[in-house]
C-alpha cells in the first residue's frame, strides 16, 4: 500500500500548497499513526485525512544528499524500486532544513524517485559517493549544492518505515525530525542570485536542471570524511 503512494506521479492538485520544514515537524506531532520498520499501515485513511497525497512546495536548504539503499546482497534496495542496489534504481534522499546550519536530526526529508528522474537531479545524489559500504562526502559537490536555497515541489507523504528523532531503531537513519516528507519530488528549483528567495514568487527561482547546465563539471577530488547511512 505504501509503495502505491510512493509511486504517485499524477496528483490532481491544481496548485501546490506552500509548506515550511516546521509545518512537517508540526504535522508529525498531530499524527497518531505509528511508524517504524515493519509498522507500515495497510489502511492509510487516517493519513489521507492529514493531507497525504496533496502537492506541497517548500523552501529549504540542502544539508545532505545521497543515493539510498545501495550495496549488494538480499536486503539491498527497496521493494518499490525492485530491490536493486545500484544508484540508478534507488531514491535520492535529501535532508533539508530551514537554515544552512540546521542539524541533520532537526531536518526534514525529500526523496527523488528513480522513476522519470532527470539526469541533473540524479547528480544531487553524488553529494556523497557510496563505496566499500560507506558514504563519502564529495566536498566540491557539497559546496556547489549547498550554496543556494531550494524550492522543492512534490507529494506530501508519510514514510511509515521510519521513526523521527529521537528513536531507538536502526531505521531512524538517516536522521530526521519528521517522517512526513516530500516524496516523490515533482520539481526542484534554485533561488536566483540577488533575489529574496521568496517561495511565493516564481520569478525568483530557476529550474535545477537549467541551472546545472550552466556549471563547469567538477574535477575528481579526495573526500575528507565518511559516514554510514542505514538501509532506508
C-alpha positions as CSV (number, residue, x, y, z in Angstrom):
1,X,0.0,0.0,0.0
2,X,2.8,2.4,0.9
3,X,4.6,1.6,-2.4
4,X,1.5,2.6,-4.4
5,X,1.6,6.0,-2.6
6,X,5.3,6.4,-3.3
7,X,4.7,5.9,-7.0
8,X,2.0,8.6,-7.3
9,X,3.3,11.0,-10.0
10,X,-0.2,12.2,-11.1
11,X,-1.6,14.3,-8.3
12,X,-4.7,16.2,-9.3
13,X,-3.9,19.3,-7.3
14,X,-4.2,22.5,-9.4
15,X,-1.5,24.4,-7.5
16,X,1.0,23.4,-4.8
17,X,0.3,24.4,-1.2
18,X,3.1,26.4,0.5
19,X,4.8,24.4,3.3
20,X,7.7,25.0,5.6
21,X,10.0,22.5,7.3
22,X,8.4,23.4,10.6
23,X,5.0,22.5,9.2
24,X,6.2,19.0,8.5
25,X,7.5,18.8,12.1
26,X,4.2,20.1,13.5
27,X,2.3,17.6,11.4
28,X,4.4,14.8,12.9
29,X,3.1,15.9,16.3
30,X,-0.5,15.6,15.1
31,X,-0.1,12.2,13.7
32,X,-1.3,9.2,15.8
33,X,-0.3,6.6,13.2
34,X,2.7,4.6,14.4
35,X,5.8,4.3,12.3
36,X,8.9,2.2,12.2
37,X,10.2,-0.6,10.0
38,X,7.5,-3.3,9.8
39,X,4.8,-1.0,11.1
40,X,3.6,0.4,7.8
41,X,-0.2,0.6,7.9
42,X,-2.3,-1.3,5.4
43,X,-5.0,1.3,5.7
44,X,-3.8,4.9,5.1
45,X,-7.2,6.6,5.5
46,X,-6.0,8.5,8.6
47,X,-3.0,9.8,6.7
48,X,-5.2,10.9,3.8
49,X,-7.2,13.0,6.3
50,X,-4.0,14.7,7.4
51,X,-3.1,15.6,3.8
52,X,-1.1,12.7,2.4
53,X,-1.2,12.9,-1.4
54,X,-1.6,16.6,-1.8
55,X,1.1,18.6,-3.6
56,X,3.2,20.9,-1.5
57,X,6.0,23.4,-2.2
58,X,8.8,24.1,0.4
59,X,11.7,26.4,0.6
60,X,14.7,24.9,2.4
61,X,18.5,24.4,2.4
62,X,20.2,21.2,1.4
63,X,22.1,19.7,4.4
64,X,23.0,16.3,2.9
65,X,22.0,14.0,0.0
66,X,22.8,10.5,-1.2
67,X,21.5,7.6,-3.3
68,X,19.8,5.4,-0.7
69,X,19.8,1.7,-0.2
70,X,23.0,0.9,-2.1
71,X,25.1,-2.3,-1.9
72,X,24.8,-6.0,-2.6
73,X,23.0,-8.9,-1.0
74,X,19.4,-10.0,-0.5
75,X,18.3,-7.0,1.6
76,X,19.5,-4.1,-0.5
77,X,17.2,-1.7,-2.3
78,X,13.5,-1.2,-1.6
79,X,10.6,-3.2,-2.9
80,X,9.2,-0.1,-4.5
81,X,12.4,0.1,-6.6
82,X,12.7,-3.6,-7.5
83,X,15.2,-4.4,-4.6
84,X,18.1,-3.2,-6.8
85,X,21.2,-1.9,-5.0
86,X,22.5,0.4,-7.8
87,X,22.2,4.2,-7.8
88,X,20.0,4.4,-10.9
89,X,17.4,2.2,-9.2
90,X,17.2,4.0,-5.9
91,X,15.8,7.2,-4.4
92,X,18.0,10.2,-3.9
93,X,17.4,11.1,-0.2
94,X,17.8,14.8,0.6
95,X,18.0,16.2,4.2
96,X,16.6,19.7,4.3
97,X,16.5,22.5,6.9
98,X,15.1,26.0,7.3
99,X,18.7,27.3,7.6
100,X,22.0,26.2,6.1
101,X,23.4,25.2,9.5
102,X,20.4,23.1,10.6
103,X,21.5,19.9,12.3
104,X,20.5,16.7,10.5
105,X,18.5,15.4,13.4
106,X,16.3,18.6,13.1
107,X,16.0,18.1,9.3
108,X,13.1,17.1,7.1
109,X,13.3,14.9,4.0
110,X,12.6,15.0,0.3
111,X,13.1,12.0,-1.9
112,X,13.6,11.9,-5.7
113,X,12.3,8.6,-7.1
114,X,14.4,6.9,-9.7
115,X,11.3,6.8,-12.0
116,X,11.4,9.6,-14.6
117,X,14.4,11.2,-12.8
118,X,16.2,13.8,-14.9
119,X,20.0,13.2,-15.2
120,X,20.6,16.6,-13.5
121,X,18.5,15.6,-10.5
122,X,20.4,12.3,-10.3
123,X,23.6,14.4,-9.7
124,X,22.3,15.6,-6.4
125,X,22.8,12.0,-5.1
126,X,26.5,12.5,-5.7
127,X,26.8,14.8,-2.7
128,X,28.0,11.6,-1.2
129,X,29.5,8.6,-3.0
130,X,29.0,5.1,-1.9
131,X,32.0,2.7,-1.9
132,X,33.0,-0.2,0.3
133,X,29.9,0.0,2.5
134,X,30.4,3.7,3.3
135,X,29.1,7.0,2.1
136,X,31.9,9.5,1.4
137,X,31.2,13.3,1.1
138,X,32.5,14.9,-2.1
139,X,33.4,18.4,-0.8
140,X,33.3,20.0,-4.2
141,X,29.8,18.7,-4.8
142,X,28.7,19.6,-1.3
143,X,29.9,23.2,-1.7
144,X,28.1,23.5,-5.0
145,X,24.8,22.0,-3.9
146,X,24.7,23.9,-0.5
147,X,25.3,27.3,-1.9
148,X,21.7,28.1,-2.6
149,X,18.2,27.9,-1.2
150,X,15.9,25.3,-2.8
151,X,12.3,25.2,-3.7
152,X,11.1,21.6,-3.6
153,X,7.6,20.7,-5.0
154,X,6.1,17.2,-4.7
155,X,3.7,14.9,-2.9
156,X,3.2,15.1,0.9
157,X,3.9,11.6,2.1
158,X,4.2,9.8,5.5
159,X,7.1,7.4,5.4
160,X,5.9,4.9,7.9
161,X,9.0,2.7,7.5
162,X,11.0,5.3,9.6
163,X,10.9,6.9,13.0
164,X,11.7,10.6,13.8
165,X,14.5,11.6,16.2
166,X,14.9,10.6,18.9
167,X,14.5,6.9,18.2
168,X,16.0,3.6,19.1
169,X,15.7,1.8,15.8
170,X,18.3,1.4,13.1
171,X,15.7,2.6,10.7
172,X,16.0,6.0,12.3
173,X,18.8,6.6,9.8
174,X,19.0,8.9,8.0
175,X,18.2,11.2,10.9
176,X,15.1,13.4,10.6
177,X,12.7,15.3,12.8
178,X,9.6,14.2,11.0
179,X,8.7,11.2,8.8
180,X,6.3,13.4,6.9
181,X,8.3,14.2,3.7
182,X,8.0,15.3,0.1
183,X,8.1,12.1,-1.9
184,X,8.2,11.8,-4.8
185,X,9.6,15.1,-5.8
186,X,7.9,16.7,-8.8
187,X,10.1,19.8,-9.3
188,X,13.4,21.2,-8.0
189,X,14.3,24.9,-8.3
190,X,17.3,27.0,-7.2
191,X,17.0,30.6,-5.8
192,X,18.2,33.1,-8.3
193,X,21.2,35.2,-7.2
194,X,20.4,38.6,-6.0
195,X,16.8,37.9,-5.1
196,X,15.0,37.5,-1.8
197,X,14.3,33.8,-2.4
198,X,10.6,34.3,-1.9
199,X,9.0,30.9,-2.2
200,X,5.7,32.5,-3.4
201,X,7.4,34.4,-6.3
202,X,8.1,32.2,-9.3
203,X,10.3,34.9,-10.9
204,X,12.9,34.4,-8.1
205,X,13.5,30.7,-8.9
206,X,15.2,28.7,-11.8
207,X,14.8,25.0,-12.6
208,X,17.6,23.0,-11.1
209,X,18.4,21.2,-14.4
210,X,18.6,24.6,-16.3
211,X,20.9,26.0,-13.5
212,X,23.0,22.8,-13.5
213,X,23.7,23.0,-17.2
214,X,25.5,26.4,-16.7
215,X,28.1,24.9,-14.3
216,X,31.6,23.7,-15.1
217,X,31.9,20.0,-14.4
218,X,33.7,19.2,-11.2
219,X,37.1,17.5,-11.2
220,X,37.6,14.4,-9.0
221,X,38.9,15.2,-5.6
222,X,39.8,13.2,-2.5
223,X,36.9,13.4,0.0
224,X,37.7,14.4,3.6
225,X,35.4,12.1,5.7
226,X,32.9,9.3,5.7
227,X,29.8,8.3,7.5
228,X,27.3,5.4,7.3
229,X,23.6,5.6,6.4
230,X,21.5,2.6,7.4
231,X,19.2,0.9,4.8
232,X,16.2,3.1,4.1
